[in-house]
Amino acid sequence: MTPLVANRAAALALLGDPIRRALYRLAAEGDLTRDGASAALGIPRSTAAVNLDRLTDAGLLVAEFRRLTGRSGPGAGRPAKVYRVATTELVASIPERHYELAAELLAAALERAERDRMPVREAVAEEAFATGAAVGGGHDTLEDALDACGYAPAAEGEGDLVLENCPFHQLATRHTPLVCGANVELVRGLAAATGDDREPVLAPREGRCCVEIRARKDAAEQRRSARYPAQ
């Protein structure tokens, strides 16, 4: 399990609809059925059902079938679908940010520094790389792992990648050396776990993440040779 939490902006956007927002509030007060929602809001049962299921599909609610009479067996009646608010935290931000990831690795680094009596920045670098490796292990390619973290990678040049978004923007603005140092180590962990031989480097550029991924010179030369073979 990794500390990365998926960005759920689309899920939370569902609550912009007044009916779904009211249904969510009702479910937060206690178990909610379709009939109960219909009666409470004065809407058709079918409307309640569709919107409750949309909230469930988005992860905002959880549902189970339960006999409300408390009886079982013949004559107990059909189970009703009962909804309640999901306890899982939902994180949403636009542009995408992952401050929970930074908090986790920085807390782990402080614990390591105290436990192993090592410099804090060295512990931050090690924890950042380990965190990146844990996240990258769940993805097939470096690009997929970068997307999952919110970096918005874009191809540039001969196999290079630039990162259009910084998932730790506010922290990087206020604590640049510490956070950018952790950032490049995290991306190195992503690359190592996905088996990508390109090299993440610090290359600060206005409006982008401070990290770029660059093709190693020998790999770039091989691509050029394949494209333009010697005559």
C-alpha positions in Angstrom: 0.0 0.0 0.0 1.3 3.5 -0.9 0.5 6.9 0.7 -0.7 8.2 -2.7 -4.4 9.1 -2.6 -6.1 9.4 -6.0 -7.3 12.8 -7.0 -11.2 12.7 -6.9 -12.2 16.1 -8.2 -14.7 14.5 -10.6 -16.4 12.6 -7.7 -16.7 15.6 -5.5 -18.0 17.7 -8.4 -21.2 15.5 -8.3 -22.1 17.3 -5.1 -22.6 20.4 -7.1 -26.0 19.1 -8.0 -28.5 20.1 -5.3 -30.4 16.8 -5.3 -27.2 14.7 -4.9 -25.9 17.1 -2.3 -29.2 16.7 -0.3 -29.0 12.9 -0.6 -25.4 12.9 0.6 -26.4 15.0 3.7 -29.3 12.6 4.4 -27.0 9.6 4.2 -24.6 11.3 6.6 -27.3 11.4 9.2 -27.9 7.7 9.1 -28.7 4.7 6.9 -30.8 5.8 3.9 -33.1 3.8 1.6 -34.5 4.8 -1.8 -38.0 5.1 -0.3 -36.7 7.2 2.6 -34.8 9.5 0.2 -37.9 9.9 -2.0 -40.1 10.7 0.9 -37.6 13.1 2.6 -37.0 15.1 -0.6 -40.3 14.8 -2.3 -38.7 13.3 -5.5 -39.7 10.2 -7.5 -38.1 7.0 -6.1 -36.5 6.4 -9.5 -34.7 9.8 -9.3 -33.5 9.0 -5.8 -32.2 5.6 -6.9 -30.3 6.9 -9.9 -28.6 9.7 -7.9 -27.8 7.5 -4.9 -26.2 4.9 -7.2 -24.2 7.7 -8.9 -22.8 8.8 -5.5 -22.0 5.2 -4.7 -20.2 4.6 -8.0 -18.1 7.7 -7.3 -17.1 6.4 -3.9 -19.0 9.0 -1.9 -21.5 6.5 -0.5 -21.4 2.7 0.2 -24.4 0.5 -0.2 -25.6 -2.9 1.0 -28.8 -5.0 0.8 -30.5 -5.5 4.1 -33.9 -6.7 5.4 -35.2 -3.8 7.4 -37.8 -5.9 9.2 -35.0 -7.8 11.1 -36.6 -11.1 10.1 -35.3 -13.7 7.8 -36.8 -16.6 5.8 -40.1 -16.8 4.0 -42.3 -13.8 4.5 -39.5 -11.6 5.7 -39.8 -9.4 2.6 -37.2 -8.4 0.0 -33.9 -6.8 1.2 -33.7 -3.1 0.7 -30.7 -1.3 -0.7 -29.3 0.8 2.2 -26.8 3.7 1.6 -24.4 5.4 4.0 -21.6 7.8 3.7 -18.2 6.3 2.8 -15.6 6.6 5.5 -12.7 6.7 3.0 -11.2 10.2 2.6 -11.6 11.8 -0.8 -8.9 14.2 -1.9 -9.6 16.7 -4.7 -7.6 19.6 -6.1 -7.3 21.5 -9.4 -4.5 21.6 -10.5 -3.8 18.3 -9.0 -1.8 18.3 -5.7 -0.7 15.6 -3.4 0.3 17.1 -0.1 -0.6 13.9 1.7 2.3 12.2 -0.2 4.7 14.9 0.9 3.5 14.8 4.5 3.9 11.0 4.6 7.4 10.9 3.3 8.5 13.9 5.5 7.1 12.3 8.6 8.7 9.0 7.8 12.0 10.8 7.2 11.9 12.5 10.6 11.3 9.2 12.3 14.2 7.6 10.4 16.5 10.5 11.2 15.7 10.2 14.9 15.9 6.4 14.9 19.1 6.0 12.9 20.8 9.2 14.0 21.3 10.5 10.5 21.0 13.9 8.9 17.4 14.9 8.2 18.0 15.8 4.6 19.7 12.4 4.0 16.7 10.7 5.6 14.3 12.8 3.4 16.2 11.7 0.2 16.0 8.0 1.2 12.3 8.2 2.2 11.4 10.1 -1.0 13.1 7.5 -3.2 11.4 4.6 -1.2 8.0 6.3 -1.6 8.5 6.8 -5.3 9.5 3.1 -5.6 6.4 2.1 -3.7 4.1 4.1 -6.0 6.0 3.2 -9.2 5.7 -0.5 -8.3 2.0 -0.3 -9.1 2.5 1.0 -12.7 3.8 -0.4 -15.9 5.6 2.7 -17.2 7.2 5.8 -15.8 4.6 7.9 -17.6 1.8 6.1 -16.0 3.3 6.5 -12.5 4.0 10.2 -13.2 0.3 10.7 -14.3 -0.9 9.0 -11.1 1.1 11.4 -9.0 -0.2 14.4 -10.9 3.0 15.4 -12.6 1.3 15.7 -16.1 4.4 14.5 -18.1 4.9 15.7 -21.6 7.4 14.5 -24.2 10.2 16.8 -25.2 13.2 16.3 -27.4 14.8 12.9 -27.9 13.0 10.9 -25.3 13.0 13.6 -22.6 10.0 14.4 -20.4 9.0 17.6 -18.8 6.6 17.7 -15.9 3.9 20.3 -16.5 2.5 20.3 -13.0 4.1 20.2 -9.5 2.1 18.1 -7.0 3.7 19.9 -4.1 3.5 23.5 -5.5 2.9 25.5 -2.3 5.5 23.5 -0.3 8.0 23.8 -3.1 7.4 27.6 -3.2 8.0 28.0 0.5 10.7 25.4 1.1 12.3 25.1 -2.2 15.6 23.3 -1.5 14.0 20.7 0.8 11.0 19.9 -1.3 12.6 20.0 -4.7 15.4 17.7 -3.4 12.8 15.3 -2.2 10.9 15.7 -5.4 13.7 14.6 -7.6 14.4 11.6 -5.4 10.8 10.6 -5.5 10.8 10.7 -9.3 14.0 8.6 -9.3 12.2 6.0 -7.2 9.3 6.0 -9.8 11.8 5.5 -12.6 13.7 2.7 -10.8 10.5 0.8 -9.9 9.1 1.0 -13.5 12.5 0.0 -15.0 13.0 3.2 -16.9 16.6 4.1 -17.6 16.0 7.8 -18.1 17.5 10.2 -15.6 15.4 12.5 -13.4 17.3 15.8 -12.8 16.6 19.1 -11.1 16.0 21.7 -13.9 13.8 24.5 -12.4 11.7 26.3 -15.0 8.9 28.8 -14.4 5.4 27.3 -14.4 6.6 23.7 -14.3 7.8 21.1 -11.9 11.5 21.5 -10.9 12.2 18.0 -12.2 12.8 16.8 -15.8 13.5 13.3 -17.0 16.2 13.1 -19.6 17.3 10.3 -21.9 20.8 9.1 -21.2 23.1 10.2 -24.0 23.9 6.6 -25.1 20.2 5.8 -25.4 19.4 9.0 -27.3 22.3 8.2 -29.7 21.0 4.7 -30.3 17.6 6.1 -31.2 19.2 8.6 -33.7 21.3 5.9 -35.2 18.2 3.7 -35.7 16.3 6.6 -37.3 19.2 7.7 -39.6 21.4 4.6 -40.2 24.8 5.1 -41.7 25.0 4.7 -45.5 
